[in-house]
Amino acid sequence: MMETKLNKRKFREWFSADELHEESKRWSSELKFARDEQKFLNQMVKDYTLDIIDSDMFKSVQPVVESLDKLEKDLVDLFKKVQLHENQLQIMVDEVNQEKMEEAYLDTHNDLGKEIEDYFVKYRDSKTKIFNIVSNVIKRKKQKRLLN
């Protein structure tokens, strides 16, 4: 147990404040992009709502739309956490040696990294489902047009 703590600390010392800052900026950027993408996905679902209702896919769409709604709310919270975390980076760059606070900052950084990773796994899953549903609806719409 003691050995893993020591290794963890040694491993962590490789991260400079600049690297932590760059990673936080990357997280912010990815979250902003996802936020814009979600606006597009919502618009796409709205544009095809009538076609989705006409098809027998409404039941399969509803849980995906609900999951996207939840992901949008989670994104806002996650974005706030990243911004707060970024604001606290000063702990790592000031000349004051505050080992416990620096450790806590690194713990938070690791936790936040995992949280963002988990978020994007769920987000990509919902996004893929929405695209599949809408592309199926578009195909059916084209087939109907060809038949009429």
URUR-V746243 format. One line per field, one symbol per residue. phi: phi as a letter, one per 30 degrees, with the letter a starting at -180 (. if undefined). psi: psi as a letter, one per 20 degrees, with the letter a starting at -180 (. if undefined). burial: b if it has 24 or more other ideal C-beta (glycine too) atoms within 12 Angstrom, else e. Layout:
# URUR-V746243
phi = ???
psi = ???
burial = ???
This chain:
# URUR-V746243
phi = .ddddddeddddddddedddddddddeedddddddddddddddddddceddddddccedddeddddddeddddddeddddddddedddeeedcddddbedddedddedddddedddededdddddddddddddddddddddddddddd
psi = ghghggggggghihorhggggggghgggghhgghgghhgggggggghjgghgghrkighhgghggghhgghgghgggggggggggghihhhhiripomgghgghghggggggggggggghggghgggggggggghgggghgggghhh.
burial = eeeeeeeeeeeeeebeeeebbebbeebbebbeebbebbeebbebbeebeebbeeeebeeebeebbebbeebbebbeebbebbeebbebbebbeeeeeeeeebeebbebbeebbebbeebbebbeebbebbeebbeebeeeeeeeeeee
